[in-house]
Each structure stands twice: as structure tokens, then as C-alpha cells.
């Protein structure tokens, strides 16, 4: 048997490696026998990253929200294998007591990814304890009698009758009949003392994914593509960053974020993404806009600082979001003025509803010659933002690169009572209002 069987307190090769220094580490492998080498090769706890191992605690559902290339399939396959084999194959439940459901978007996905894929169950199982796959009956059978059946989200009623000890659902966010299939799966998890389900998926803001994300009883693992950099091609990393860094698709597919738009918000992510650019053209004017916080300190509102410019064609480009929290008035003034110098801005615009003349006084104490304009809000935030949002809808505003936190705020703020002050949004509105909704013109053109 190639699988390492622990007997009488004998340590596994992985356990022996713990605590060895570099020299002893090398010596250890010189004396390692064939059986122990095979054991180490199939020891997932030795090879896995910490965020690829099942979390501790008493949970029923483990939800893995991770991006492409993170290793989700390997995690699911190894989790199933561990439950089938136990600590060792000989300690696994005898007599086929394990009944496992393997659910994927389609049966072809289940076969090609979960079972026969490069990181699927067959590939990661040791030769002496590899399950037999009966393709006609869509099931795996292990030497100890444990069985796993394949199911498709396209036929959720297939899960109405069978009962299971364990379930692994792959790419849950892509399931066709998501809620029905998930409900049928859970209702069948009623065998044994502690049935469990694992769901691995690239996150998408579907109702079920958001429900599980917000459920305090669900154990969640987050992960990004780049966590698995050591096992991915350098060319792959280079090209996906070049193509998708800073985009909504990149945040979802590479960083594993759940990105959602809120009903009532003036902005949506697709609209922002459609007009995004990697570099701004020559610009005729640049402004730094500031939304000062009322108070300062660790728990105070952030100071919104946004830099934007306009081209001779009338298109506005959002260049940077430098919003910061916890700064004193002197500190945020210095930060805004540094942006003014760095981007060679034509004007610094600041809201003065709360600070009044104090804002200008602070700025001119540091930089007396700065071109400054104080603006006062006479309408509500949504009313002020609507003309700017309309420019986005017309394709006249472009974000240069990824401005993640700013975009999150734009796509989530609805003006509902009790919402936190949208400092980034306010600064953006003041910047674009000054640039595109006023009567300014300057022949000076800069290229960024």
C-alpha cells in the first residue's frame, strides 16, 4: 500500500519534517523510502496553503469564494478524499457508509472537472486507493465502499430522493436552477451525525451567494488568483494582469470579490467599466477636489480627495482617488496640496459647508499662491450627483485604471437615511462639476 498508514504512534513523513532546519531537511529526503515518498506526495496538508485547508469550528457549510486559478477544484477534491479515507484509508468508514453528492453546473462539468480533471478526484487520489469511476451510472466507488454520485444543476429534481453524508458543489454561482438545486441538496444531507457541504465558486452577486455570504453560520474562505502564483505560468500572470487589472471582471475573476450594484444607486459597474481607459489623453484642465471631514481622528469620516481632468473634446478623466481617513486638518490640507503639485493641477476645489473660511485659511497658510475655489452645497447629495452621473451615462467620463474604493461607493450609495457620508463620491462630484459643468477653458494641454 503506497498510502502511508499510521500505526502505533509512528509519525508520517510530513510530521517528521516539521521543525527541521535546512541541513536536516536535505538529509531527511536522502533517507526517505519509496513508500514514504509516495505518502508525502499525496499528503495534502503538507502541500496546501493554509487558506486551502478546511476551517476549524462547528460549521455545516464551507463556502470558498475564490478567483480563477486559486486551487478551488483541488480543495474540493481533497476535502472529499479526506472524508473518504479518514486519517488513513484503513480508518475510513467501512462498508460504504459514506454517501457523497458531487454537484456541478452540468454533468459534463462534473465529469471533466470534479472527477477527471487535472485537480479532480481521480488525479489526486493515491494509486492504491483510487476510486473506480462508473461513467454510465455517474458514480465513483472507493475500495472501502464509499460512493459519490454526480448531479447536474440543470436537473435539480435528481436530488429530491437521494440521501447523503457529504456534498461538494462546484461553481455554485453558475448553477442554472440555483436556489431549487441548493435546497434539494441540503434537504438530502441527512445521513450520519454531522453532514456537511462544501461549495467552491468564483463569486458572483447572485441572491444565493449573497445569502450564504451574510449567514454567520457559514464558514467562508476568500482567495485570489495570485495566492497560487507559484503554480501558475509567468506568462499567464502577466497577460491576465495586463488585460484585466483594475476592471470589474478582474476584481471578480482574479481577486474573488463579490461586486454588486444597488437598486437606487446612480452608478453601475458595467457603465464605469465600459468607458475605462488605461491612460488619459492630453488634458486642458486638471483639478483636485476635496470633501473635508467635519471632525478628525480615528473614527472620523474620511477626507475625500479626487483628482480629475478634462480633454479638449470635453471628456473627463478621473485620475486618482487619494481619500484618507484619520488625518488632522493640517494633514489633509498637505495631502491635497501635494496632489495639486504632483498632477500640476489648475485649481483646488473644496467644499466649505462645514469649515467655511477656515478651509481656505488652512490651505493658504501652507501654500499662499494656490489657485483655490470654495464651493458650498445648496442641494442634497443625490441632486448634486445626478448631473455628473448623467455624464457617465453619455460616455463622457472615464476612470483611468482601477479606482476600486471610489467605484464601490459610487455603485452602492443610494441616499437612504442612515447611510455613511460618501466622501469619495462628494469629492468626485465637485471635481467633475468644476471641470465639465462650468464655463472654464484653458489652452494649456498636458499629457498624462
N, C-alpha and C positions, 0 to 999 in steps of 0.2 A: 504494500500500500504506500503510494507516494505521499498522501496526505499525512502530516505529522500528527501522531496520536499521543496525547499527553498521558503518561502513566506514572503513578507513584510519585508525583511531585516533580517530575523531570521538566525542566524548562524548555520551551520552544526556542528555535533559533532567534526569533525576534526578541524574546525576553532576555536571552543571553547577550544580545548586542547592546542593550540599554546600559548606559554608564561607561562604555568602553572608550578609551582615548584613541587617537588616530593610529598609533602604532599597534595597539592591541586589536583595533578594528581590522586592520590589514591581516594580522596574524590569524584572527578568527576565521577569515574566509579561506585561508590556506588549508586549514584543518577540517573544513566543512565537508561532510559526506554528501553523497548524491541524494539520499533521502531528505536530509536537512535542507539542501539547496532547493529541492522541489517544494518542501514545506514553506520555505521563506518566500519563494516565488509566488505562491498562492495565498500568502498571509496579507489580507487586505489592510488590516490595522497597521502593518508595517509600512506599506506603500502610500496609504491615503493621506491627504492633507487633513488637518484637524476639522475643517469645515465640511469634510466629506463623510464624516462618521456620524452615526445616529446620536441625537442629543440625549442627555440624561433626563430624568424626571418621569412623571407618570402622565404620558400623553397617549391619545388614541390615534391622532392624525399627525403625520410628519409631512409638512409642505416644503418642498425645495423650490424656491423661486430663484432661478439662476439663468445666466445667459448661455448662448451657444458656445460649445467648446469647454464649458466648465467641468464636465465629467458627470453630468446628471444620470446618464444611462448606466455608467459603471456603478454609481452609487446605488441605484435601484437594484441592479443585478446582484451586487454583492450583499445588499440587505436581505434579499430573498435567499441567497445562498447561505448566509449566516443562520437564518431561521431554519433552513432545511437541515444543515449539517450540525448546528449547535456548536459548542466549543470544539468538538471533533465529530467526524461522521458517526463514530460509534456511540456518541451521546445524544444524537438526534432522536426525535420521537420515533419509535419503532412502529411497524405495522401500517404505515401510511396515514398517520393521524393528521398530518399537515395537508390542508386543502387550501390552495392559493389561487387567487384570481389575478390575471395579468390583463389589464385593460388599456387599450390604445385607441387612437382615432379610427383606424381601420384594422382589419385582420392582417392585411399586408404589412402595415407598420409594426404590429406586434411580432410578426414572424421575422421581418427584416431587421428590426432594431432591438427589440427586447430579447428575442431568442437567438437569432443567428447573426446579429450584428457584431462589429469588431469589439464592442464592450458588452455584448449581450451575455445571457446566462451560459450558453454553451462555451463561449470563448473563455470565460473567466473561471470555469469550473475545473478542478484538478482531474486528470485523465482517469483516475481510479474511482472517481465519484461523480462523473459527468452524467447528467440525466439523458434519457432516451427521448427523442422528440418524435411523436407520432403526428405527422403533419395532417393526415386525414381526419384525425379526431381533435386536432388543435390542442394538444396537451403534452406536457413534459412529465416524465416519470423518473424519479430518482431511485438508486439502488435500495434505499431504506423504505421505499413505498410512498414517499411524499409525492404529491401530484400538483401541477399547476395547469390551469386551463386558460386559453386565450379568449378574450371577448372584445367586441368592437363597440365603440360609442355610437355607431350608426344603427345598431340593433340593441337598444337598451333593455328590451324585454327579455333578452337572453339571460340577464342577471336576476330575473324575478324568482326563479326556482332554486338555483344552487346556493349552498351554504359554504362559508369559508372561514378559515382561521386568520388568514392574512390576505392583503391585497396590495398590488402595486399598480398605480395608474400613471401612464407616461403621457407627457404633453397634454395635461388636463385642460389648459386654456384653449386647445384646438378641438376638443371633443365637440361633436355635432349636436347631440342632444344632452348638453352638459348637465343640467340640473336633474333631469329624469334618470340619466345613466348613473350619476353620482348617488342619488337617493336609492336606487335599486341596489347599487353596490354596497352601500352602508347597511341597508336592511338585511343583506345576506351575510354580513360579518357577525355571526352569532355562534361560532364554534370555539371551544376552548375557554380558558379562564380570562385571557387578555387579548382578544382580537385587535389587530392594528392595521392601519392603512398608510401607505406612503404615496405621495403624489409628487412627481417631478415635472416641472414645466418652465418654459420661458414665459415670464409673466406678461399677461395682458389684462386690461381692466374690465374683465367680464364680471357680471354680478356674483358668480360663484367664487371666483378668485378673490374679489374684494371682501366677500362674506367670510371666507376662511382666513384671510389676512387679518381681519379685525376680530376674530374669535380668540379670546385669551387662552382657550384650552388647546389650541393648535400650536405645535412646535414648528417654528419656521427657520429655515436656513436660506440666507441670501448669498449670492456669489456672482462674480464677473468672469468674463472670458479670460481676462489677464491673470486671474488667480492660477490658471492652468498653463501659464506661459511656457514652463519648462517642457511641456509635452506637445507644444504646437509649433508649426513651422514659422520661422522668422519671416518668410515672405508673406504668409497668411496674416500675421500680426501687422506687418507694415501696410498691407493693402486694405485691410478692414478699417484700420485707424485712418488711413488716408481718405477712404470713401465715406465713412460713417461717423467719425469723431465729431461730436457737437450737434448731431442730429437727433431727432426723436427716435428714429429707428435704432440708432447707435445706443442711446440710453436704454432702450428696451432690450435689444438683442445682444449687446456687448456688456452692459453693466447690470442687467437684470432688474431694472426699475419698473415699477408699475406706474404708468403715466396715464392720467385720466383728465378729461375735460369736465367742467362742472356746468350743469344747466344754469343759465343766467349770467355766466361769465361773458365778457365782451370779446375775449380772445379764444382761439382754439389752436391746438398744437399743429394740426395739419396746415393751417393757414400760415403760421410762422415758418414751418419747415419748407413750405413751397417757395418762399421768397428768400431763404437764407443764402448767404454768399460766404465765400472763404476770405475774400479781400475786398475792401471798399475801393471804388474808383477815385479819381481826383475830386476833392471836395471844396466847395466855395466857402462854407462856414462850418465851424465846429463850436459847440457849446458844452459846458459842464453844468449839469443841473443838480441842485441839492434840495432834499427834503429834510430839514433839520428835525431832530427828535425834541420833544418837549422837555424831557429830562435826560440825565446821563447816569451811567452806572451799569452794573452787570445785567440787571433785569429791565433796563430801559428799552424803548423802541430803537430800532436801528436807524442810522442816518443814511437816507437814500442818496447815492451819488451815481449818476449815469452820464456817460459821455456819448454824444451823437453828433453827426454831421450831415450836411445836405449837398447834393451834387448840382451841377448846372442844369440838369434835366428835371430837377425837382424831386428826386428820390432821396429819402432819408435813410441813413445808415447808423444803426446802434452799435457803437464801437466797444463799449466796456461798461460793466456793472461793477462799481467799486464800493458798493454799500457795505457798511461796517457797523458793528454793534459794540456798546460799552465804551465809546470814546467820549471824552470831555469836549465841550465846545471848541476849545483851542485845538484839540487833536483832529476833530473832523474838519475844521477850517483848513488846517495844514494839509490834510489828505486831499481835500477838494482843490486847493491851490496847486498841489503837486500834479494832479491830473491836468489842470489848466496849463501848466508849463509843459508837461510831457507831451500832450496832444496838440500843443500850440493853438489853444482854443481862442476864439474871438470874444467870448463872453462867459461869465459865470452867472448863472441864474439861480436864485434861492427863494424859496417860499418864506414869507415874513409874517404869516398869520400869528404865530406864537411869539417869535423873538423880536418882531418889529425892527427898529433901527439898530438893535443890538447885533443882529446878524451882520449887517454891513460894517458896523464899527469893528467887530472882531476880525473880519476879513481884511479891512484896510489897515488894521494895526500890523498885520503880518505882511501884506503886500499892498501898499498905498496906490499903486498905479494900475491895479487890475481893472478890467472892464467888467462892471458889475451891474446887474439888474435885479431888483427885488420884485417879487410877484405876490399878489395877495389872492387867495381863493375866495371867490364870492358865490360859488355854486358847490354842490356836493361832488364827491369824488367820481361817481359814475357819470354825472353830467359833464364833468370836465374831460373825462376819459373817452366819451363816445366819439367826438370828432377825430381823436387820434386813432381809435380802433377802426374807424371808417377808412382812414388812410391805409391801414393794414389790409383791409378787405379789398381795396383797389390795387393792391400790389405795389404801393409806393413806399413801404417801409421794409427794410432788410436788416436782419441780425447778422453781424459779422462773426462767424464761428458760433460756438455754443455758449449761451448765457443761461445756464440751467436754472439757477435760483430765480432769476428775473422771470423766466418763462413759466416756471411753476406758479409764481404769484399772479402773473397775467391771466393764466388759464384757470385759476381757482377762485379769484376774488369776484364776488357777486354783489357786494354792498349790503349783505344781510346784517341785521343788527347783531352786535357782539363779535363780528369778525375783527381780527387783528389789523391794525393800521398797515396798509400796503405801501411801505416806504419806497420800495424799488419802483412800483408802479407809478407812484406820485412823481418821483424824480424823472422817470421816463416821459410822463405826460408833459411836465414842464419843459423838458428838453425839446420834444418834437413840436410842442405848441410854439415855442420861440423860433424854431427853425422853419417849420412848414406852414404854420397857420398865422404868421405875422407878415409884415411887409419889409423884410430885410433883404439886402443884396450886397454882396461884396465881390469884386472882380478877382480877389486873391484866390488862387487854386493850389491846393496841396494834394499830394498823392500819399496814401497810407498803404 
